[in-house]
Amino acid sequence: MSVLEIIKLGRKYVAMWPNRPELAQYFTAYRSVQVTRYVCRYMPALAASTFVLQLYFGSISALPQAIVYTLFMLSMPVQALVMSGLKADKFLPPSLASWYKEGVAKVNESGGDIELSVHKPRYMDLASLLNLTYQKRNQ
């Protein structure tokens, strides 16, 4: 996969996870998703304000330093999305995969007809299952 595809997968993965605090108790991936959401939301504004403040309080000689800090801060959301994309493409560990397969079976037994991967599921599939489960629960 190319870097752009990984970033797109990371954005989709982060958007797919339900924003439910109780998931933090069961899934470590939930914490990384929350951090990614936070970084993508606030770092661009923080980078812009850092750039402006360094130029305001410094002089034109602070321009190279301001550019370096700004580029570093702007790269953090990209880094977070790349890491999320890589995580989304990983296979689930065996214990979590069995839990996932049981969840898919329960949803299908209760009248649902979902087409999620049961053979070698990935973290993206887990996010899809959780999203589907919480959407049905809210309806």
Secondary structure as a PSIPRED ss2 file (coil, helix, strand):
# PSIPRED VFORMAT (PSIPRED V4.0)

   1 M C   1.000  0.000  0.000
   2 S C   1.000  0.000  0.000
   3 V H   0.000  1.000  0.000
   4 L H   0.000  1.000  0.000
   5 E H   0.000  1.000  0.000
   6 I H   0.000  1.000  0.000
   7 I H   0.000  1.000  0.000
   8 K H   0.000  1.000  0.000
   9 L H   0.000  1.000  0.000
  10 G H   0.000  1.000  0.000
  11 R H   0.000  1.000  0.000
  12 K H   0.000  1.000  0.000
  13 Y H   0.000  1.000  0.000
  14 V H   0.000  1.000  0.000
  15 A H   0.000  1.000  0.000
  16 M H   0.000  1.000  0.000
  17 W C   1.000  0.000  0.000
  18 P C   1.000  0.000  0.000
  19 N C   1.000  0.000  0.000
  20 R C   1.000  0.000  0.000
  21 P H   0.000  1.000  0.000
  22 E H   0.000  1.000  0.000
  23 L H   0.000  1.000  0.000
  24 A H   0.000  1.000  0.000
  25 Q H   0.000  1.000  0.000
  26 Y C   1.000  0.000  0.000
  27 F C   1.000  0.000  0.000
  28 T H   0.000  1.000  0.000
  29 A H   0.000  1.000  0.000
  30 Y H   0.000  1.000  0.000
  31 R H   0.000  1.000  0.000
  32 S H   0.000  1.000  0.000
  33 V H   0.000  1.000  0.000
  34 Q H   0.000  1.000  0.000
  35 V H   0.000  1.000  0.000
  36 T H   0.000  1.000  0.000
  37 R H   0.000  1.000  0.000
  38 Y H   0.000  1.000  0.000
  39 V H   0.000  1.000  0.000
  40 C H   0.000  1.000  0.000
  41 R H   0.000  1.000  0.000
  42 Y H   0.000  1.000  0.000
  43 M H   0.000  1.000  0.000
  44 P H   0.000  1.000  0.000
  45 A H   0.000  1.000  0.000
  46 L H   0.000  1.000  0.000
  47 A H   0.000  1.000  0.000
  48 A H   0.000  1.000  0.000
  49 S H   0.000  1.000  0.000
  50 T H   0.000  1.000  0.000
  51 F H   0.000  1.000  0.000
  52 V H   0.000  1.000  0.000
  53 L H   0.000  1.000  0.000
  54 Q H   0.000  1.000  0.000
  55 L H   0.000  1.000  0.000
  56 Y H   0.000  1.000  0.000
  57 F H   0.000  1.000  0.000
  58 G C   1.000  0.000  0.000
  59 S C   1.000  0.000  0.000
  60 I H   0.000  1.000  0.000
  61 S H   0.000  1.000  0.000
  62 A H   0.000  1.000  0.000
  63 L H   0.000  1.000  0.000
  64 P H   0.000  1.000  0.000
  65 Q H   0.000  1.000  0.000
  66 A H   0.000  1.000  0.000
  67 I H   0.000  1.000  0.000
  68 V H   0.000  1.000  0.000
  69 Y H   0.000  1.000  0.000
  70 T H   0.000  1.000  0.000
  71 L H   0.000  1.000  0.000
  72 F H   0.000  1.000  0.000
  73 M H   0.000  1.000  0.000
  74 L H   0.000  1.000  0.000
  75 S H   0.000  1.000  0.000
  76 M H   0.000  1.000  0.000
  77 P H   0.000  1.000  0.000
  78 V H   0.000  1.000  0.000
  79 Q H   0.000  1.000  0.000
  80 A H   0.000  1.000  0.000
  81 L H   0.000  1.000  0.000
  82 V H   0.000  1.000  0.000
  83 M H   0.000  1.000  0.000
  84 S H   0.000  1.000  0.000
  85 G H   0.000  1.000  0.000
  86 L H   0.000  1.000  0.000
  87 K H   0.000  1.000  0.000
  88 A H   0.000  1.000  0.000
  89 D C   1.000  0.000  0.000
  90 K C   1.000  0.000  0.000
  91 F E   0.000  0.000  1.000
  92 L C   1.000  0.000  0.000
  93 P C   1.000  0.000  0.000
  94 P H   0.000  1.000  0.000
  95 S H   0.000  1.000  0.000
  96 L H   0.000  1.000  0.000
  97 A H   0.000  1.000  0.000
  98 S H   0.000  1.000  0.000
  99 W H   0.000  1.000  0.000
 100 Y H   0.000  1.000  0.000
 101 K H   0.000  1.000  0.000
 102 E H   0.000  1.000  0.000
 103 G H   0.000  1.000  0.000
 104 V H   0.000  1.000  0.000
 105 A H   0.000  1.000  0.000
 106 K H   0.000  1.000  0.000
 107 V H   0.000  1.000  0.000
 108 N H   0.000  1.000  0.000
 109 E H   0.000  1.000  0.000
 110 S C   1.000  0.000  0.000
 111 G C   1.000  0.000  0.000
 112 G C   1.000  0.000  0.000
 113 D C   1.000  0.000  0.000
 114 I C   1.000  0.000  0.000
 115 E C   1.000  0.000  0.000
 116 L C   1.000  0.000  0.000
 117 S C   1.000  0.000  0.000
 118 V C   1.000  0.000  0.000
 119 H C   1.000  0.000  0.000
 120 K C   1.000  0.000  0.000
 121 P C   1.000  0.000  0.000
 122 R E   0.000  0.000  1.000
 123 Y H   0.000  1.000  0.000
 124 M H   0.000  1.000  0.000
 125 D H   0.000  1.000  0.000
 126 L H   0.000  1.000  0.000
 127 A H   0.000  1.000  0.000
 128 S H   0.000  1.000  0.000
 129 L H   0.000  1.000  0.000
 130 L H   0.000  1.000  0.000
 131 N H   0.000  1.000  0.000
 132 L H   0.000  1.000  0.000
 133 T H   0.000  1.000  0.000
 134 Y H   0.000  1.000  0.000
 135 Q H   0.000  1.000  0.000
 136 K H   0.000  1.000  0.000
 137 R H   0.000  1.000  0.000
 138 N H   0.000  1.000  0.000
 139 Q C   1.000  0.000  0.000
